[in-house]
């Protein structure tokens, strides 16, 4: 696979992970559970909008992980052999 595609997919993978982690932390710590937290806003977004951001970031992350595995399949395929040679077995 083209090295540019690998680099772009790796950067997007990192970005989607960060968006997912940040939105997860916002959902966990910025909103009060129960009915009182329904109308709260954090950075002008409510709980449902943060849930949507978190969900979409996770879907993008899963797709990019699949692309990452496809892009680095030869490395993954050869890793056991290389590790076996390094261990001297």
N, C-alpha and C positions, 0 to 999 in steps of 0.2 A: 504494500500500500504506500502511496505517496507520503513522503516525510512531512509535507505541509499539512496533510489531513491528520496525521498523527499528532502534530503539535497543536493544531486547532482543537482536535477532540480532547486532548489532555487539558488544555486551558479551559474549555467549556465544562469539562468534567469537574475541575477544581471550583469553577464559579458556581455550578449547580449544587455542588456539595456545600459550599459556603452559604448560599441562599437557603438551602434546606436546613442547615444547622442554625442559622440566625432566625429563620421563621419558626423553627421548632422551639428555640429558646424564648422567643417572644410569646408564642402560644402557651408555653409552660409557666413563665414567670410574670408576664405583663398583664394577663387577664385573670380576674377572679372567677372561680368556678361558680356555677349556679346562675340563677336568674339575674342577680345584680350585675354580673359581668357582661350581659348581652349588649348593653348600649355603650360600653366603654370603647374608646378609640386609642390607638397607639400609632403615632406617625400618620394620623388622619385615616387610618384603616381600622375596621372593626375585626372581630374574631373570625367571621366568615370569610372576609377577604384574605386574612392571614392564612386561614385553612386552605383556600384556593391556591395561594402562592406556594405554600408548603407542598401541596399535592402535585402541582405542576412541576415544581423543582424536583420532586422525587421521581416523577415519570421521566423527565428529561435525563436525570441521573442514571436511571436504569437503562435507558436507550443508549446513552453514551458509554456505560460500562460494557454493553454488548459490542458496540463499535470498537471500544478499546481492546476487548478480547480478540475480535476479528483482526484488528490491525497488528496486534502483537502475537498472533497465533504461532508463528514460527519460533519465537522466543519461548513461549510457554511450552511448546512441543519439545524443544531441545533442553529445557531446564533440568529435567531429571537426569539426563545423560551427562550434562556438564557437572551437576552436583555430585554425581556418582564418581566421575573422574577426579574431582577435587578431593573427595574423601579417600581416594586411593583404593577403592573396592573394585 
